[in-house]
């Protein structure tokens, strides 16, 4: 049975097939594909003023309820901040909140499950955990739990940002793609957890690139004394960062408390996958600090080579080299600019690096040049240039060998890593060499990854 159409103009009426009628009956969608398409039916579906007023009233009441809930959470957050500001004890020998002395001669104390600070029983709240064991919370942490749970349920965190127990860190990141640099600007922290007896901390920030060796890529800010709201406004820069690093590496930012007489104490951390950044665009962050994750989850720090096959575990560091053929002086100018993330060769976790260059083949070793030694660093800056007198036509037959060494007194120097540029190289090393040949009198700078294979085994130090 085929569909038939009746009517004229805009009011066509379609008589559907039996199959369509059965299906529409089940779905309760009307008896025609043109249901509610006539002018008369469209007019009957239009809401009148009274119905519109009812709908607007419902929407307004919902908005009022939402605003009232936001104001209530705002008051809770304000009360929580006031409690934090009024805390006068150190949480060790004194009650964190009221400051009463604890111990044998003082008031009995309990330990807060969340912040691990001591409070008197008047300033603590007894709760039961899922294992039906009794545990105590200080009033601050109890209030924090309530505010956090309400905030998650009502989805009002953006309207009333909460201060985490460990504090928040304000910073920005910028990947300078042209110069292969990652700039980390540490602005300030707020509401840090007190770590010292005076209820304050001596905070500093350190950053690591993961995965990778911790000493080679650790940077840190200065320490600010006796504050829970430090303002650093410092920029820490990683050099030799490649697009590949931006895809696979994570930046770990830790806030610590410096202690002159004991080990420095960890306060909190946050981690940013670098793939979140866009080249040459600054991205701002204001993150809540989190507790320290187990070593096995830190993506490389402290891991043994057997625990992962990450390529960075084999890296010995990177070196920035410049090449320029000077047509007036008929020679090659080799610039050793800097190194980054070198492998540590000394017991103190550092190296005393210097760089050697050879232009091979060189049977008499007359082409050997050496930079100055930089003491106790894994990120040395040299900015030295060496000149090789050579005809332009002969460059295509030569190989530039660059090696990095750790200087030792009284014993053989340790090889850190090396790289060879020339006609027999490959990848970026070959491209760098050819770019130099194609562009006379133009300085070409490139970063290169050092390998642990000693180029030209006959050239040991």
C-alpha positions as CSV (number, residue, x, y, z in Angstrom):
1,X,0.0,0.0,0.0
2,X,1.6,3.2,-1.1
3,X,1.4,6.5,0.7
4,X,-1.3,8.9,-0.5
5,X,-1.2,12.7,0.0
6,X,-4.3,14.9,0.4
7,X,-4.8,18.6,0.8
8,X,-3.0,21.5,-0.8
9,X,-0.5,24.2,-0.1
10,X,1.2,23.9,3.2
11,X,-1.4,21.6,4.7
12,X,-0.6,18.3,2.9
13,X,-1.8,15.3,4.8
14,X,0.0,12.0,4.2
15,X,-1.7,8.6,4.6
16,X,1.1,6.2,5.7
17,X,1.4,2.5,5.0
18,X,0.2,-0.2,7.3
19,X,3.8,-0.9,8.5
20,X,4.4,2.8,9.3
21,X,1.0,3.0,11.1
22,X,2.0,0.0,13.3
23,X,5.4,1.5,14.1
24,X,4.0,4.9,14.9
25,X,1.3,3.4,17.1
26,X,4.1,1.7,19.2
27,X,6.1,4.9,19.4
28,X,3.0,7.1,20.0
29,X,4.3,9.7,17.6
30,X,1.1,10.4,15.6
31,X,-0.4,8.9,12.5
32,X,1.5,10.8,9.8
33,X,5.0,12.0,9.0
34,X,3.3,15.4,8.7
35,X,1.7,15.3,12.2
36,X,1.8,18.8,13.7
37,X,2.9,20.3,10.4
38,X,-0.4,22.1,9.5
39,X,-0.8,25.7,10.4
40,X,-3.8,24.9,12.7
41,X,-1.8,22.2,14.5
42,X,1.3,24.4,14.8
43,X,-0.8,27.2,16.4
44,X,-2.2,24.7,18.8
45,X,1.3,23.7,19.9
46,X,2.3,27.4,20.7
47,X,2.7,28.1,24.4
48,X,0.4,30.8,25.8
49,X,1.5,33.6,28.1
50,X,0.4,31.8,31.3
51,X,2.4,28.7,30.4
52,X,5.5,30.8,29.5
53,X,5.2,32.5,32.9
54,X,5.2,29.2,34.7
55,X,8.3,28.0,32.9
56,X,10.1,31.3,33.6
57,X,9.2,31.0,37.2
58,X,10.6,27.5,37.5
59,X,13.8,28.6,35.9
60,X,14.1,31.6,38.2
61,X,13.5,29.4,41.3
62,X,16.2,27.0,40.1
63,X,18.7,29.9,39.7
64,X,17.8,31.3,43.1
65,X,18.4,27.9,44.7
66,X,21.7,27.5,42.9
67,X,22.8,31.0,44.1
68,X,21.8,30.2,47.6
69,X,23.8,27.0,47.6
70,X,26.8,28.9,46.2
71,X,26.5,31.5,49.0
72,X,26.3,28.7,51.6
73,X,29.4,27.1,50.3
74,X,31.1,30.5,50.2
75,X,30.4,31.0,53.9
76,X,31.7,27.5,54.6
77,X,34.9,28.3,52.7
78,X,35.3,31.6,54.5
79,X,34.8,29.9,57.9
80,X,37.4,27.3,56.9
81,X,39.9,30.0,56.0
82,X,39.2,31.9,59.2
83,X,40.0,28.7,61.2
84,X,43.3,28.3,59.3
85,X,44.3,31.9,60.0
86,X,43.4,31.7,63.7
87,X,45.4,28.5,64.3
88,X,48.2,29.4,66.7
89,X,49.9,26.1,67.6
90,X,52.7,24.2,65.8
91,X,50.9,20.8,65.8
92,X,53.8,19.1,67.5
93,X,54.3,20.2,71.1
94,X,51.2,22.4,70.9
95,X,47.6,22.0,69.8
96,X,47.5,23.1,66.2
97,X,44.3,25.2,66.7
98,X,44.3,26.6,70.3
99,X,48.0,26.4,71.1
100,X,47.7,24.5,74.4
101,X,50.8,22.6,75.3
102,X,50.6,18.8,74.9
103,X,52.3,15.9,76.6
104,X,52.7,14.5,80.0
105,X,52.5,17.9,81.8
106,X,49.9,19.3,79.4
107,X,46.7,18.4,77.7
108,X,46.2,15.0,76.2
109,X,46.5,15.0,72.4
110,X,45.3,13.1,69.3
111,X,46.8,12.9,65.8
112,X,44.8,14.2,62.9
113,X,44.3,11.5,60.2
114,X,44.6,13.9,57.3
115,X,47.3,16.5,58.2
116,X,49.2,14.4,60.7
117,X,49.3,17.3,63.2
118,X,48.5,17.0,66.9
119,X,45.5,18.7,68.5
120,X,43.9,18.6,71.9
121,X,40.7,16.5,72.3
122,X,38.6,19.8,72.4
123,X,39.9,20.8,68.9
124,X,39.6,17.3,67.5
125,X,36.6,15.4,66.1
126,X,36.2,11.6,66.6
127,X,35.1,9.8,63.5
128,X,34.8,6.2,62.3
129,X,36.4,4.9,59.1
130,X,35.2,2.2,56.8
131,X,37.0,-0.5,58.9
132,X,35.0,0.7,61.9
133,X,38.1,1.9,63.6
134,X,38.1,5.2,65.5
135,X,40.1,8.0,64.0
136,X,40.5,11.7,64.8
137,X,40.4,14.8,62.6
138,X,41.3,18.3,63.6
139,X,38.4,20.7,63.1
140,X,40.2,22.3,60.0
141,X,40.5,18.9,58.2
142,X,36.9,17.9,59.2
143,X,35.6,21.2,57.8
144,X,37.8,20.7,54.7
145,X,36.3,17.3,54.0
146,X,32.7,18.7,54.3
147,X,33.4,21.6,52.0
148,X,35.2,19.4,49.4
149,X,32.4,16.9,49.3
150,X,29.7,19.6,49.0
151,X,31.8,21.3,46.3
152,X,32.1,18.2,44.2
153,X,28.3,17.4,44.5
154,X,27.2,20.9,43.6
155,X,29.9,21.5,40.9
156,X,30.6,25.0,42.2
157,X,34.4,24.7,42.6
158,X,35.0,27.4,40.0
159,X,32.8,30.0,41.7
160,X,34.4,29.3,45.1
161,X,37.9,27.8,44.6
162,X,39.0,25.7,47.6
163,X,42.4,25.8,49.2
164,X,43.8,22.3,49.5
165,X,45.2,21.1,52.8
166,X,48.8,21.2,51.3
167,X,48.3,24.5,49.6
168,X,48.1,25.8,46.0
169,X,50.9,26.7,43.5
170,X,50.6,29.4,40.9
171,X,53.0,29.0,37.9
172,X,53.2,29.3,34.1
173,X,55.0,27.2,31.4
174,X,56.3,28.3,28.0
175,X,57.9,26.0,25.3
176,X,60.2,28.1,23.1
177,X,60.3,25.8,20.1
178,X,62.8,27.9,18.1
179,X,65.4,27.9,20.9
180,X,64.5,24.4,22.3
181,X,63.9,25.8,25.7
182,X,61.2,25.2,28.4
183,X,60.6,28.2,30.7
184,X,59.0,27.5,34.0
185,X,57.9,30.6,35.9
186,X,57.2,29.9,39.5
187,X,55.0,32.8,40.7
188,X,53.7,32.1,44.2
189,X,52.1,29.6,46.6
190,X,49.2,30.0,49.0
191,X,48.1,28.3,52.1
192,X,51.1,25.9,52.4
193,X,51.1,23.3,55.1
194,X,53.1,24.4,58.2
195,X,56.3,22.3,58.6
196,X,58.2,24.0,61.4
197,X,57.7,24.4,65.1
198,X,56.7,28.1,64.7
199,X,53.7,27.1,62.5
200,X,55.4,28.3,59.4
201,X,57.7,26.9,56.6
202,X,60.8,27.8,54.7
203,X,59.6,26.9,51.2
204,X,61.3,26.4,47.9
205,X,60.3,24.9,44.6
206,X,62.2,22.2,42.7
207,X,61.3,20.9,39.2
208,X,62.2,17.6,37.5
209,X,61.6,16.3,34.0
210,X,60.3,12.8,34.1
211,X,61.4,10.2,33.1
212,X,65.1,10.9,33.5
213,X,68.0,11.2,36.0
214,X,67.0,13.5,38.9
215,X,70.3,15.3,39.4
216,X,70.8,16.0,35.7
217,X,67.5,17.8,35.2
218,X,66.7,19.3,38.7
219,X,66.2,23.0,38.9
220,X,65.1,24.9,42.1
221,X,64.1,28.4,43.3
222,X,65.5,30.3,46.2
223,X,64.2,29.6,49.7
224,X,61.9,32.1,51.4
225,X,61.9,32.1,55.2
226,X,59.0,31.9,57.6
227,X,56.0,32.0,55.3
228,X,53.1,30.0,54.2
229,X,52.3,32.3,51.2
230,X,55.6,32.7,49.4
231,X,56.1,34.8,46.3
232,X,59.1,33.7,44.2
233,X,58.5,35.2,40.7
234,X,61.4,33.2,39.4
235,X,61.9,31.6,35.9
236,X,63.7,28.3,35.7
237,X,64.7,27.2,32.2
238,X,65.4,23.8,30.6
239,X,67.6,23.9,27.5
240,X,67.8,21.3,24.8
241,X,64.1,20.4,24.9
242,X,62.9,18.8,21.7
243,X,59.5,18.2,20.3
244,X,59.8,14.6,21.2
245,X,60.4,15.5,24.8
246,X,57.2,17.6,24.7
247,X,55.2,14.6,23.7
248,X,56.6,12.0,26.1
249,X,57.8,13.8,29.2
250,X,56.2,15.2,32.3
251,X,57.2,18.1,34.5
252,X,57.1,17.4,38.2
253,X,57.0,20.5,40.4
254,X,57.5,20.0,44.1
255,X,57.3,22.4,47.0
256,X,59.6,21.6,49.9
257,X,60.5,23.0,53.3
258,X,64.3,23.7,53.8
259,X,65.7,22.5,57.1
260,X,69.3,23.5,58.0
261,X,69.8,20.8,60.6
262,X,67.7,17.9,59.2
263,X,66.6,16.6,55.8
264,X,64.4,18.9,53.8
265,X,60.7,18.1,54.1
266,X,58.3,17.5,51.2
267,X,55.2,19.6,51.3
268,X,53.3,18.7,48.1
269,X,53.7,18.4,44.3
270,X,51.9,18.7,41.0
271,X,52.7,17.2,37.6
272,X,52.1,18.5,34.1
273,X,52.3,16.3,31.0
274,X,54.2,18.5,28.5
275,X,52.0,17.5,25.7
276,X,49.4,19.8,27.2
277,X,51.5,22.8,26.1
278,X,51.3,24.5,22.7
279,X,54.6,25.8,21.2
280,X,55.3,29.5,21.9
281,X,52.2,29.9,24.0
282,X,52.4,30.6,27.7
283,X,50.0,28.5,29.8
284,X,49.1,29.5,33.3
285,X,48.3,27.1,36.1
286,X,47.0,27.4,39.7
287,X,47.1,23.8,41.0
288,X,46.3,22.3,44.3
289,X,49.4,20.4,45.7
290,X,49.1,16.7,46.1
291,X,50.8,14.1,48.3
292,X,54.0,12.5,47.0
293,X,53.3,9.5,44.8
294,X,55.2,6.2,45.2
295,X,58.6,6.1,43.4
296,X,57.3,3.5,41.0
297,X,54.7,5.9,39.7
298,X,57.1,8.9,39.2
299,X,57.9,8.0,35.6
300,X,61.6,7.4,35.9
301,X,63.1,9.0,39.0
302,X,64.8,6.4,41.0
303,X,63.9,3.6,38.6
304,X,66.4,1.1,37.6
305,X,67.1,0.5,33.9
306,X,65.4,-2.9,34.2
307,X,62.1,-1.3,35.3
308,X,61.5,0.3,31.9
309,X,62.8,0.5,28.4
310,X,62.5,4.3,28.2
311,X,65.0,5.7,25.8
312,X,65.9,8.6,28.1
313,X,67.5,6.1,30.6
314,X,70.2,5.6,28.0
315,X,70.8,9.3,27.3
316,X,74.1,10.8,28.5
317,X,72.9,14.4,28.0
318,X,72.7,16.9,25.2
319,X,75.1,19.4,23.6
320,X,74.5,22.6,21.6
321,X,77.0,23.0,18.8
322,X,77.2,25.8,16.2
323,X,78.9,25.5,12.8
324,X,79.9,28.2,10.3
325,X,82.2,28.1,7.3
326,X,84.1,31.5,7.1
327,X,84.8,32.0,3.5
328,X,87.1,35.0,4.1
329,X,89.4,33.1,6.5
330,X,88.9,29.8,4.6
331,X,88.1,27.8,7.7
332,X,85.4,26.1,9.8
333,X,84.3,27.8,13.0
334,X,83.0,25.3,15.6
335,X,81.1,26.7,18.6
336,X,80.6,24.7,21.8
337,X,77.8,26.6,23.4
338,X,76.4,24.6,26.3
339,X,75.4,21.1,27.5
340,X,72.2,20.0,29.3
341,X,71.2,17.1,31.5
342,X,74.7,15.5,31.5
343,X,75.2,12.1,33.3
344,X,76.6,12.4,36.8
345,X,80.1,10.8,37.0
346,X,81.2,11.9,40.5
347,X,80.2,10.6,44.0
348,X,78.6,14.0,44.8
349,X,76.0,13.5,42.0
350,X,77.7,16.0,39.7
351,X,80.4,16.2,37.1
352,X,83.3,18.5,36.2
353,X,82.7,18.6,32.4
354,X,84.8,19.9,29.5
355,X,84.5,19.3,25.8
356,X,87.0,18.2,23.2
357,X,86.7,18.5,19.4
358,X,88.6,16.8,16.5
359,X,88.3,17.2,12.7
360,X,89.0,13.8,11.3
361,X,90.7,12.2,9.6
362,X,93.6,13.7,11.5
363,X,96.5,11.2,11.9
364,X,98.7,13.6,13.9
365,X,95.9,14.8,16.2
366,X,96.8,18.4,15.4
367,X,93.1,19.4,15.2
368,X,92.4,18.7,18.9
369,X,90.7,21.6,20.8
370,X,89.5,21.6,24.4
371,X,87.2,23.9,26.4
372,X,87.7,25.0,30.0
373,X,86.5,22.7,32.8
374,X,83.2,23.7,34.5
375,X,83.1,22.6,38.1
376,X,80.3,20.7,39.7
377,X,77.6,21.0,37.2
378,X,75.4,18.9,34.9
379,X,74.3,21.9,32.8
380,X,77.5,23.7,31.8
381,X,77.7,26.8,29.6
382,X,80.9,27.2,27.6
383,X,80.4,29.7,24.8
384,X,83.8,28.9,23.2
385,X,84.7,28.8,19.5
386,X,87.5,26.9,17.7
387,X,88.8,27.6,14.2
388,X,89.9,24.9,11.7
389,X,91.7,26.1,8.6
390,X,90.4,24.0,5.8
391,X,89.4,24.4,2.2
392,X,85.7,24.4,1.6
393,X,85.9,21.5,-0.9
394,X,87.6,19.3,1.7
395,X,84.8,19.6,4.3
396,X,82.7,17.0,2.6
397,X,85.4,14.5,3.3
398,X,85.7,15.4,7.0
399,X,84.0,14.3,10.2
400,X,83.7,16.5,13.3
401,X,84.0,14.5,16.5
402,X,82.8,16.1,19.7
403,X,83.2,14.4,23.1
404,X,82.3,15.4,26.6
405,X,84.5,14.4,29.6
406,X,84.4,14.6,33.4
407,X,87.7,16.0,34.7
408,X,89.3,14.0,37.6
409,X,92.5,14.8,39.6
410,X,94.9,11.9,40.0
411,X,93.1,9.4,37.7
412,X,91.8,9.0,34.2
413,X,89.1,11.4,33.1
414,X,85.6,9.8,32.6
415,X,83.9,9.8,29.3
416,X,80.4,11.2,29.5
417,X,79.2,11.1,25.9
418,X,80.0,12.0,22.3
419,X,78.6,12.9,18.9
420,X,79.9,12.9,15.3
421,X,78.9,15.3,12.6
422,X,79.8,14.7,9.0
423,X,79.2,12.8,5.8
424,X,79.0,9.5,7.6
425,X,76.5,10.7,10.2
426,X,72.7,10.3,10.0
427,X,69.6,12.1,11.0
428,X,70.0,15.6,12.6
429,X,73.8,15.2,12.7
430,X,74.0,14.8,9.0
431,X,71.4,17.5,8.4
432,X,73.4,20.0,10.6
433,X,76.6,19.3,8.6
434,X,74.9,19.7,5.2
435,X,73.2,22.9,6.4
436,X,76.6,24.3,7.2
437,X,78.0,23.4,3.8
438,X,75.0,24.9,2.0
439,X,75.0,28.2,3.9
440,X,78.5,29.7,3.9
441,X,79.2,32.5,6.4
442,X,76.0,31.6,8.4
443,X,76.1,30.2,11.9
444,X,73.9,27.1,12.2
445,X,73.1,26.0,15.8
446,X,71.7,22.6,16.7
447,X,71.1,20.5,19.8
448,X,72.4,16.9,19.6
449,X,71.9,13.9,21.9
450,X,75.1,12.5,23.3
451,X,75.6,8.7,23.1
452,X,77.6,6.5,25.4
453,X,79.7,5.2,22.5
454,X,83.1,6.8,22.2
455,X,83.5,8.0,18.6
456,X,86.9,7.2,17.1
457,X,88.1,4.7,19.7
458,X,91.7,5.8,19.1
459,X,91.0,9.2,20.7
460,X,90.7,8.4,24.3
461,X,91.5,11.2,26.7
